[in-house]
Amino acid sequence: MELRQLEYFVAVAEEQNFTRAAERVHISQSGVSAQIRQLERELGAELFDRSARTVTLTVAGRAALEHARAALAAAGAVGQAVGEVTDLIRGRLTVGMVIGCTLTPLFDALAAFHRAHPAVEISLLEDNSDRLVEGVRTGAVDLALIGTAIATPDGLDALTIISERLVAAVPAGHPLAKQRRITLRDLIAYPIVCMPPGTGLRTVFDQACAAQSLRPAITLQASAADAIAGLAARRLAVAVLSDSMAAHYRDRLTARAIDDVDTPALLALIWKSTHNPGVRELVVHSRQAFAEPDPATSPRTRPAT
């Protein structure tokens, strides 16, 4: 029994598909299948039910999965322990980023980390904030940049990058553009375009509306601020954005603070622990990258929450 066989077994179990598992471990599908078959012969039992389109674990497979994960984690810990005393960090880090975000200090942090620790393989994935939080909790993601309504999600460590209020953004001539201040009741008289559920900005907005028993008509949803601004500029709906997001579209949209939404939308880095030296070092590089200039005002950034 080899560690690579256990790695392939875990990949197929988590992906529930041999093709996706092969892409994940960077070998051919036939290679994964052959190694899994060899592992099954050594164990004397089939680990997967291959009769349906989705590959599922057999009873024997379910019994083996946690032990396989533990064996891989123990093997990784050996390399990390040696790396600690030789100042060489190895392994793999999975970094999550909320969809639609182009916050360049994160990329700067990854680049600086890669230069310092070239033996670490970095994977970058996009998802909505709720799924990224769950990924960090389960260990599938090592560190993530998320939009959130709370400073520190339960059970995780966090570094707040941006904290700002929500605004409504409308084109010139819109009735809301004539008001200096607006409330949620003013806003929900119009169709709204906003980020989808699972994002921090949407969570803040939904919670504020629910607190007043208001039911806004969110007729359009988009994950990217550019798309939301484009739809609002064409008078299809009123955009709900964060203050720094709306600032990028001053040439075509007027932003008005929503007076009765006090909870800020936050952009934060989250991680579970720094026992992994790679995570610890990436947190250090991230703190440095976000320290200057201020990402809330820098023209290099376009945050998404």
Secondary structure, DSSP 8 states (H G I E B T S, - for coil): --HHHHHHHHHHHHHTSHHHHHHHHTS-HHHHHHHHHHHHHHHTS--EE-SSSS-EE-HHHHHHHHHHHHHHHHHHHHHHHHHHHHT---EEEEEEEETT---HHHHHHHHHHHHH-TTEEEEEEEE-HHHHHHHHHHTS-SEEEEEESSSS-TT-EEEEEEEE-EEEEE-TT-GGGG-SSB-HHHHTTS-EEE--TTSHHHHHHHHHHHHTT----EEEE-SSHHHHHHHHHTTSSEEEEEHHHHHTTTTT-EEEEBTT--S-EEEEEEES-S-SHHHHHHHHHHHHHHHSS-TTT-TT-----
